[in-house]
């Protein structure tokens, strides 16, 4: 028996965790670059992680709905989703 809803939930959680990890790394690298602006390796990592986070955020929002207020949509049905405390820990 194939449990698609469980697999979908797992994929959603994995994608969200990856996005959060990338955003953390981007923020951390931003702080580092504030004091080490000539570190080209750190700048390259910052740019790479920023691009990947943007790509994955767009994918997540296309599949599951908005993560930010900047999400554009033809509908405003995100409010019908369970609230974080209603669906368990992510």
Buried (B, 14 or more C-beta within 10 A) or exposed (E): EEEEEEEEBEEBEEBBEBBEEBBEBBEBBEEBBEEEEEBEEBBEBBEBBBEBBEEBBEEBBEEBBBBEEEBEEEEEEEEEEEEEEEEEEE
